C-alpha cells in the first residue's frame, strides 16, 4: 500500500498540481488538509477519472480535510466525539477505512500565539483527538493518523530552534500532546528528507525559505505496529514544493507491505524503489 499525506493549501488553487501528482505518484490513499473547498465543490469528477473515491469534510473558505482512495472507502466519519470547537467544531478531522486500514486525516489548529485562546483550543483539540483515536484502536484494525499537526516533535524538526522560543509549534505542552498520542501504541514514521539532514515538510513562502531549506517537520504519519512493520520506504516529496504556485507544504509518501490490506484489489503500479534508510521513531 502507498499512503500519502499533503497539506495542499487549497484544492482548487492547486488542482492541476494535485492531478498531475496523483497521476505520477499513484498513492493508494491520499490524506489532504487545508482543502478550503466546500464539500459540494470538491473536484470529485476530476480525481475520479484517476480512479479515486473521495470523502471530504470542509466548511468552505478555511480548514478542510479529505481522504482520496483507490482501494475502497468505507465507514467514513467526519469529526470525532468530544471534538472541541472555537466555538463550534471546525472541519479538521475525517476518518475512513481504506483496504483494511483505518485512516485519519487531521489538520490540527495552529494555536497562533501562547497568549491566544487559540493555543488553549489547540491543546484541548489534541487531547480530545487522543481519546477518539484510543476508542478507534479498540477495533484492532491497523490504523494511521496523518496530516498537518502544526507541532514539531523535537528541536531537530525545526531549522533553528532558538528562533521559536516563546512561540507555538515547539512548546513542551504541544510536544507532550504528541507523546501522549504515540503512547497509545503509535509510531512516528519519519521520512527520508531527500535533501539535507532534516525531513522538513513545511517552508514559509517568504524570504526564500524553501531554497535555503529553512523549514519544519510538522506533517506527520503516526501508525500502529501492523502498518509500520511493513514500511519499506518513506520520503518527503520536495519536487511537489517546487515550481510556480506550490503549497507551502510537501507531501509525505509511505510504502508499506500491509498484510491483507488490499486482497480485494489489483494494482499494476511498480512500487517506489528507494535504497535510502528509513527511520521509525518508537518514542
Buried (B, 14 or more C-beta within 10 A) or exposed (E): BBBBBBBBBBBEBBBEBBBEBBEEBBBBBBBBBBBBBBBEEBBBEBBEEEBBBBBBBBBBEEBBBBBBBBBBBEEBBBBBEBBBEBEEBBBBBBBBBBBBBBBBBBBBBBBBEEEEEBBBBBBBBBBBBBBBBBEBBEEEBBBBBBBBBBBBBBEEBBBEEEEBEEEBBBBEBBBEBBEBBBEBBBBBBBBBBBEEEBBBBBBEEEEEBBEEBBBBBBBBBBBBEBBBBBBBBBBBBBBBBEEEEBBBBBBBBBBBEBEEBBEEBEEEEEEBEBEEEBEEEEE
